[in-house]
Amino acid sequence: MRTSHRLFAPIAVAILTIFGVVGCSSSGNSTGPVTVTVSPSNPSVAVGQMQTFTANVVGGTTPATVTWSVTGAGTIDSSTGVYTAPMSVPATPDTVMAMSQGSTGSAIVNVTASQTLQISPSGPIVPAGASQAFTATAAGNPVGSITWQVNGIPGGDCSVPSGNNATTPCHGTISPTGMFTAPLSPPPGQAAVITALSGTDTGTTSATIQYSSASFTSNGSTGQYAIQYSGSAFPSAIAQGGPFNLVGSISTSGASNQNTGNITGGEVDISTFDFGISPATAITGGQYTINPQDGRGSMTITMTSSNTPSITSLTLQFVLTTNQHGLVIEFDTLATGSGTIDAQNTSSFTGSLAGNYVFSYSGLDPTLVPMFGAGAFTANGGSIPVSPTNAPTNTQDIVDAAFDPAVFTNDVTLSGFYTTAIDANGRGTLSMSSTTLNTITTTTAPINFSFYMIDQTHAVMVETDSTVTTPLLFGQIYSAPASPTALASGIAFTAGGSSGGNNFNPYVIGGVFGLTTNATNSSITSGLLDINTSGGSQVATAITGGTYTNSLASGNVPGRFTLSITNSKGTIEFGAYTTSINTALLVQIDTNTDGSTGTAYQQSSPPTNLTGAFATNLTGVASNKQKTFSFEQDATGEVVLATNSGAPVINSGTLDLNSGASGPVTLPINPAKSTFGTPAGNRGTAVLSTGSGPFSITYYLVSPTTALFIDTDSTRVANGIFLDQF
């Protein structure tokens, strides 16, 4: 343990997690209004056919009793939620309602004309990864030769998304005999359209796909996931509330007929101020549970530990986007923190790191002052060689307020080495050294990290040194293009860190802007900027100019760009390092703040309104109304967005929040008091109202599946992300 460090305020830790994410009822206490969500929310049902509905009740007493009713021409079983469409198409859609403890959720049913083929069962709910047999009849008689389709594709499209963070919709597969296999994650609209064709006769029905414990596996039964989050321990008799960082790998076992699965093994590295360093700690077991309707889940992992006091178990809360990706927070009273979970490609482990990479990290330097960095390096057979001065490939920008000047740019002395033998959990070690790092640590020894590979394009890392002369750092590694590649068109970005002053003032910044590109250099043409700090804010400040420049002068790494954004308040400057997935890792290198890190995203052209179910994460610092004390807050959950007269509205949602002030709590979102404004210039505002107060946010569209946001409340400084679920 680093017992020689001085005491420091918990807020000094919390500001470092602001940029950490660039996811049956859950555990925790429920407060605020009861919310009821009905699934599916907008199905089409042929006349005379049936559709099964389910309700997700958050808040109130459990188990919850639900009473079903319908307005319109159809009927519904009041206890089971099985709806039967009328025998003719009504003039207006039917509305199915579920009531529980005084709250009501609803779904709209579009009744369609009769079909020549009737498919049975009609409108079933199918758990992710499960199989469902369909049959087709004509006027009650069996049909001979049938061609089965899923969403218009004979035999279906796929059963699992391919690749990490896959966005290609997968609706499932179906055999020539009508045996349907659901994907491991709900597809867009949460529905797979099953079609039977026999000559000129056709019939369709929709299967509603819900999450199961198989959704937390790679193949329907087992999985292996990299996990990472950064946060702070709760102040207690034995803990000061210092940094709490974790990276690792967990093995899972689940099944399509269950909502509960097991953690069967894995390994984690935990780096803390209060409890010391726990490298390569074995996971001995655990369990997870997934809510079928919204993909929220809880997880408990147990592990060995040699530290005193030992950390032998952790409770986490997560929300899945697909079976490949999710957002996670720690959800117990030991610590809180935010991060992600990603399916690992174990076949890539044998190659270790190889090629061009960019990275970013943040944490505390040896004097417990915030420290931020980003850079680039070339990995070659276990070595990160020192770059030749005339053609460097390695560099980093570091910001450390303990020094004057505090900004170290284009540090081309960066070198290091890493393990080429990666263990079965994807774990390796990485050491970095440079003139700047030696200045900060007052030693010639390298800084040591452990890293866990997701695949050869992405790894997560945590610093594992235990001496008082080394920092406490946490970061990301991404593959980089082989040649300088700028982001283009429209850009959305967020970053977070410390605004300065006493070094412990939280700060977030976000914005959108357009680019006109000439070769490797670009000019910023227009945009809007938002800043929130513990001392004030800027809202929708017009961006009046700026540049996005790649310097090819001698001594500059071609992969390093500088991003300068000008508004009426001055100029903000970042070092920007492009990844191979059309993002750029940012580190703020001006003198306006004590530093920040973040991510810029290249927008699709053009982004459109968000519609559907979105996983969300928020991480940052909150304070009491009097601002006499501050504490870290982290949240995950789901927000369901619909449209009303072309404008987005919040239909339902639930946040699972852990706070250094009050601990874990589950917060239903109250749609009646929430808003989601129509974006202008790819920027919009929203209010998520909960029983614990509102979350006021400004969001920036990246694509129809992604939006970044910052919190703009006067008592909260945070940022987050919306990621499409279905």
N, C-alpha and C positions, 0 to 999 in steps of 0.2 A: 504493500500500500504506500501511497505517496504522502506519508504523514508529515513531511517537513513543509508542505505547502501551507500557506496562510489560509484562514477562513475566507469565504467569499459568499456573496448573496446568490440565492438560487436563480435569480433572473439572469446572472452571468452565464449560467448553463443553458437556460431555456432559449435564449436568443440563438443558440447554435443549432437548434433543431428546426428553425423556421423553414429551412429550405430542404428538409430531409426527404421529401418525396418527389422527386424529379429524376382498396384499395378496395323451426320451433322457436320459442323466444330465447333471447340471449341471456347471458348472465348479467348481473348488475341490478340496480334498483330502478324502477320505472317511476317517472314523475310526469306531471302535466296531463293533458287530455288523452283519452283513449282514442286511437286511430284504427280504422278498419280499411284494409285494402282488399279488393276483390280481383281474383285472377281466374280466367283471362279478362282483360279489361274491355275489349271491343271485338268479340268474335262474330263471325258470320255463320248462321245456322239455317239449314234448309228446312222448309215447311215440314212439320211432323217429326223432325229429328230432335235428338237430345244433346245437351251440352252440360258437362259437370263443372261447377264453379267451386272455388275454395276461397276462404277468407283468412287473412293474416291480421291478427289483433295484437296491437302493441299498447302497453300500459294497462292499468286496471288489475283485476284479479286473474289468476290462472289456476286451472284451465278455464279458458273463456267459452261461454256458451253463445252460439250464433244462431239467429233466427233469420230465415230467408223469405223474401217476398218479391213480387214482380208487378210492375205497372205496365199495362199493355194487353196484348191478346194472348200471350203465352201463359204457361203455368210453371210452378216450381215446387219441389218438395221442401217444405219449410225447415226440415232438420238436416237433409242431406245435401241440398244445393244443386240437385239435378233438375235442370230446366228442360221443358218440352216446348218446342216452337208450335205456333198455331198451324192449322191445316191450309191457311191461305196467307199470302203476304200482306201484312198490315200497312196502313198508310204511314205510320211512323214507327221507328225502332222501339223495341221493348227495353225497359230498364230493370235490371236485376239489382236488388238491394240486400245487403247483409247488415243486421243490427246486432250490436253487442254493447252492453253497459251504457246505453244511451247514445252511442255513436254509430254512424252509418257509413258504409262504403258502397259504391255502386259500380256497375258495368253496363255498357250499352250493347244490345244484341241486334245485329242486322239480320233480319229474316229474309232469306232468299227463296226463289221459286223452286218448285219441285224438280227432282232430277230423275233421269231414266234409270239410274242405278242407285241403290241405297247401300251405304257403307255402314257396317256394324263392327265395333261400337261407334256411336256417333259422339264426337266431341270429347274423347277421353282425356284425362290427365295422365301423362306418362313421365315418370321420374327420369332424370338424366341418366343415360347409359342403359336404360331398361328396354325390354322388348315387348311389343304389343302386336297380337295377331289381328288382322282385319279381314273381313269377308265382304263380298258384294252380292246383292240380289237384285232382281228385276221383278217388280210386282209380287214380291215374296218368294220368287223362285230362284234357285241357284243359277249362276251364270257360268258358262263354260270357260273359254279362253279370256284371261284378263291380263292387261298390262298395267302394272302398278307404278305410280310416280310419287316422288316427294318434291313439292314445290316446282312441279312441271318437268322434272328431270327423271327419266326412266331409271329405276333402281336407286334414286336419291343422289345426293352430292357427296357427303362425307359424314363420318361419325364423330370425328374430333378435329378441332382446329389444328392446323399444322404450323409449328413454329411458335416461339415465345411472343406473347402479346398479339396473337393472330387476330386480324380484323375480318378475314373472309368468312361470311356467314356459312354455318354448317347446320343443315336441317335434319340430317339423319339418312339412313339407308333403308331400303325395303326389298325383300326377296320376291321371286316370281310367285310365291304362294301367299304373299300379303303379310309377311312377318316384318314388322317395322322395328328398327333399332334406333333409339333416340340418341342425339349427340350428348356429349358430356357437359355441355353448357347450353342454356336456353338460347335459341336463335333469335333474330330480330322479331319483335312482336310476341316473343315467347311461344310462337306457334309454328308447327310444321303442317303444311297442307298436303293431305293424302288424297290422291286421285286414282280412281279405277277407270280403265277404258276397255270397252268390248265392242268392236266394230265402231258404229257411230254413237253408241251409248256411253255416257259418262256419269260419274258421281264423285263428289268430294266431301271431305270433312276435315276439320282442323284438330290436331292433337296439341294440347297445351303441354309444353315441356317445363318441368320444374327442377330445381337443383336437388341433388341427392349427395350422399357421402362419396359417390363415384365422381362427383364434380371436382373433388380434391385429389384426383389421381390422373395419371398420364394415359392409362389404358383401360380404365374402368374398374381396376382392382388395386393397383399399386401406383405410387408416384414418388418422385424425389424433387424437392423444392429448395431453392436458395431463399433464405430469409434474412432480412436486414432491417434494423431500425435504430434510431438515435434519439436520445432523450435525457432525462435527469431522474435521479433517485429522489424519493420523497424525504424531506427532512424528518429526522427521528432522533431517538436517543443515541443511535449508533451511526447515523448518516447525516451529512450536512446538506444533502440535496445536490450532489455533484453530478458530473456527466455519467451517463449510463448508455453504452453503445454495444450493440450485438450484431454479429454476422454469423451465418452458419448454414447448415443444410439439415432438412428433416425428411424422413421417409414416412410415407402414408399408406394406409390400407383402408379401402372403402368398398361399398357395394351399392348397386342401383336400388335395391329394395330397402335401404336403410338411410337414415339421416345422421347416424353416428358412425364414426370411423376411428381408427387407432393410429397413433404415432408409434412406429415400430423401431425407430433408431435415428441416427444422425449425429451431428457434431456441431458445436457452437464455440465461438470465441467471444468472450465478454470482457469489455474494457471499461472500468469504472474508476472514479475518483475515490469513492467510499469503500468499495469492496475489493479493490485491486484488479489484477489481470487474471483471467481464466482462459488460457489458450487451449484449443483442441479439446474441449470438454465433451465427453460422451453423453449423448441423449439415451436414457434408459427406457423411456416409454412415454405414454400420454394418450390423450383422447381428444377428438374434435366433434362438434355438432354443427350442422348446417341447416338454416331455415330454408325450407323448400321454395317459398315464394320470393324471397329477395336476396338469397345468397349470402346473408350475414351469418357469421358463425363465431363460435368460441372454441378456444384451444388451450389445453393444459399440457405442458411438457415437463418431464422430470429428467434430472441429469445428475451426474456426479460432480463434485467440486472439492477442491483442496483448500479453498479460502476459508477464513474465519472472520465474520460469520459466513457460513456457506450459503450459496444460492442453489438450492436443490430443486426448485420448481418455479415456473412462470406461467401466468395466465394471460392469454392474448385474445384480442377480438379482431376479426377480419371481415372483409367483404370481398367476394369473388367477382371478377369481370368475366373471365372464362376459366376453364380448368388449367389454363396456362399462367394466369396472373391474378393478383389480388392486392389489396391494401390492408395494412395491419397496424395495430397499436398495442402496446402493453396495457393490460386491463386488470391490474391488481394494485395493491397498496404499497408495493415495494418501489415501483418506478412507473413512469409513463414515457412514451416515445412513439414516433411514427416511422413507417417504412413500407416495404413491399415484400411480397412473396412471388417467386417466379419458378416455373417448371424448369428443371435443369436438363440440358442435353448431355447425358453422361458419356456419350460416344466422343464428345469433344475434349474430354479431360486429358486424353493421351497426348494431345497437341500442346497443352498448356497455353501460355500466351505466345503469340507469334505475329509479328508485323507492327503496324502503326497503331498507337493508342493515344487517347486523350483521357484526362482524369481531373477530378476536383475533390477537394477535401476541406474540412473545417473542424474547428475545435478550440482548445486552449493551448497557449504556448507554455513553457515551463514556469512563467511568472503568473499564470492564470489569466492572461489577457487574451481576448478573442483573436484567432488566427485563421486566415482564409487563403486558399490557394487553388490554382488550376494550371494545367500544363499539358505537355505532349511528350511522348517518348517512343522509341523504337525498341521492340523486344526481339532478341535474336539468340536462340539457344541458351537461355538462362542468363544472358547478359543484357544490360542497358548501357552500352558503351558511351564514353564521353564523346560528344559531338566534335567534329573538326570545326574550327572557328569560321572557316569560309563557307561551309555547307552544313550547318547544324540541323539535327533532327529532334533534339531534346531541348525543352525549355520549360519554365514555369514562371508564373507571376504569384507573388506572396504578399499578403498584407498583414502586418503585425503592428498594432498601435503601441507596443512597448518600445519601438524604435523611432528615431527621428533622422531621416524621413522614414515613414512607416511602410512605404510601398517599394517593393523590389520587383522590377519588371524584366522580362526577357532574360531570365537566369539560365544561360546556355551551358552552365557548368554541371547541370543535372546528369547524374549517372547512377548505376545501381546494378542489382542482380536479383534473380528470382528462381524459384524451384521449377524444374521441368518435370519432376515426378509428382503429379497431383494425386492425392489419395481418392478413395472411392466416393467421398463426399464432395469432391471438387475443391478441396482445400490445398492451397499452396502458400508460400511466403514470399515477400517482396521487400527489398531494402532500397532506400533512396538516400542519396548524398549529394550535396552541392555546397558551393561557397556560402550561399544564403542560409541554407539549413544549418550549416556549421556555425554561422553567426548567431542564429536564433538559439541553438542548443548549447553554445559555448563548448562544443566538443567536435572532434573529427569523426566520431562514430556515426554510422548511418542511422536513419530512422527506419524502424522495422514494422512491417504490416503483415497480417494474415489476409488472404483473399480467398473468396469462394467463387468459382466459375459458374455462371449460368450457361454460357456457351463461350465460344472463342471471341464473340463480339461484346460480351458484357460480363463484368465481375464486380463484386462488392468487397470493400476492404475496411479494416479497422487497425489502428496502430496498437502494437502489443508490447511496447517497451514499458518497463516498470520503474525506471530511474527518475529522479526528480529533475534531471536535465533534459528530459524529452517531453514533447507535447502529448496531448490527448486528442487524437485525430480520427476522423471517420469519413469515408468517401466512396466514390464510384469510379470505375474504369470502363471506357467504351472504345470499340474499334474506331479507327479514323480512316478517311479516304487516303488512297495512296498518293494523291496529289492535292494541292490546295483547292478546297471546294467551299464556296461561300453559300450561305443560305440565300434564297431569292424570294422575290415577290413580297407578300405580306408576312410580317413577323409578330408573334405574340410571345411575351416573356414575363417571368416573375423572378425575383431574387429576394433574399432576406439575410439579415445580419445585425450589425450594431451601428446605430446612428452616431455614436461618439459621445462626447461629454465625459461621463465617468466610466466609459467603456462598456457599460451594462445597459444601454438603452436599446430596446428592440426596434427593428426597422424592417419594413417590407416595401417593395417597389414592384409595380407591374405596368404593362402597357401594350399597345399595338401600334405598329407603324408600317408604312409602305417603303419599298426600295426601288430605285432605278439603278440598274447594274451596267457597268462599263468594265469589261475584262474581269479582273479580280477585285475591283473596287466598286463600291456602291454609295449612293447618296440617299439619305432619308428624305422622303418627299412630304410626309404628313403623318399625323398620329396623335395619340392621347396618352398621357402619363398620369399614374396615380401613386402616391406615397403615403404610408401611414407609419407613424412613429409614436413612441410614448410621450412625445412632446408636442405633436401637431401633425398636420397632414396637408397634402396637395391633392385636389380632386379634379380629374379631367383637365389637367393642364395641357394646353396645345403644344405639341412638338413642332418647333419652328425650323429644324434642320438637323444636320448631323452626317456622319460618315461611317462606313463599314469597310475597313481597309485591311488589305493583306500586304505587309511590307516584305519586299524581296531584296532589300538592301543587305549587304554583307553583315553577318552576325545576327540576322533575324531568321527564325524558323519559318519556313513557308506555310506551315499549318496554323500559325498563330495570326489571328485577326484582332484588330482593335475596333471597338464599337463605341462611338461618341454620339450622345443624344443631347440636343440643345433645346431648352425651352426658356421661358421668360425668367426663370430663377437661376439659370446657369447651364453648365454642361456636366453631364454624367458620363463616365467612361468605364468600359469593361474590357478586359482581356477575354476573347471569345475563341473557343476551340471546337471546331466542327466535328461531329460524330458521323458515323456511316448511316445513321437513321434520320437524317434531316433535322437534327437538333444541334445546338451549340452549348457547351458548358461555359458559364460566365463566372468571372471574378471581378468585383468592382475595384478599379485601380485609380480612382480620383482621390482627392483629399476632402470630399464632402462628408464622408463617413469614416468609421473605423473598419469598413470592409463588409462585403456580402458576397454570397455565391448564389447561383441560380441557373436556369435553363431557358434558352430561346428556342421556339418551335417555328418551323416553316409552315405557314397556313396552307390548307388546300384552297383551291381557287374556284369559286369563293366559298368560305364556310357558310353553313346554313344554321337555322335555329336548332337548338337541342330539343329532341323529342324522344321520349321513351324512358327507360329505367337506367339510372346512372349510379355507379359506385362513386363515393366521394371520400376525401380525406382532408382534414384541416389540422395544421400544427403551428403552434406559436406560443405567445405569452399573453396572459390575461391579468387584470388587476381588479381590486375592489373599487367601488365607485369613488371612494376618497383618494385612491391611488397611493395608499399608505403601504401596500405590499403587493408583490407580483408573484405569479406562479405559472408553470407550464401547463398548457392544455393541448390535448390531442384527441382527434375524433375520426371515426370511420362511420360509414353507413350507406344508405341508399336514398336517392331523391328521384321520384317519378314525375316526369314532366309531360304535359299534354298541351294541346293548342285550343284556344278559344277565340274564334273570329280571327284566326291567323296569328294570334299572340301566344307566347308560351305562358303556361300557368303550372303551379305546383299541385299535383294531384294527391300525393301522399309521400311519406318518407319517414325514416327513423335514423337518428344519430346515436352512436355509442361513444360516450365521451369520458375520458379520464383526465382528472384535474389534480394538480398538486395541492389545491386547496380543499377538495372534498372527496376525491377518489372516484371510482367508476360509477357511472350512471347511464341509463338508457333513456333517451329523450325522443318521444314521438314528435314529428313535425306537424304543426297545426295548419292545414291548407287554408282555412278560412282567414287566417291572419298572416299568411305568407304571400310573397309576391315574387315574380320572376319577369323582369322587364324585357321588352323587346330590344335586341341589341341594335346599336347605331354605330356604324363603322367598326363592326366586330367587337364592340365593347358594350356591356350591359350591366345592370345592377339588379340585385335580388335581396330579399329578406327571408331567412329561414326562421320561422317563429316556433319556439319550443317552450315547454313549461319552465325552463330555466332561463328564459330570456331569448331575445332575437340574435341571430347571426347576420349582420349586414355585410354583404360582399359586393365586390366589383369583379366581373368575370370577363375573360378574353377568349373569343372563339379561336380554336385551332382548326377544327374540322367538325363534321356532324357527329363525331364520336368522342371528341375531347375538348375540354375548356379548362383554362387555368383561372385562378382567382386569388384575390387578396381580401382579407377581412378589413373593413373600414370602420369598425366600432371604436368609440373613444376609449373603451376599457379593454380592447383586445387588439393585438398586433399579430397577424398570422397570415399564412397563405395555404393554398390547397389546389385540388384538381378534381374535375368531373371526368369519369371514364365510362363509356357506354357499356351496359350489360346486355339489354335486349329491348 
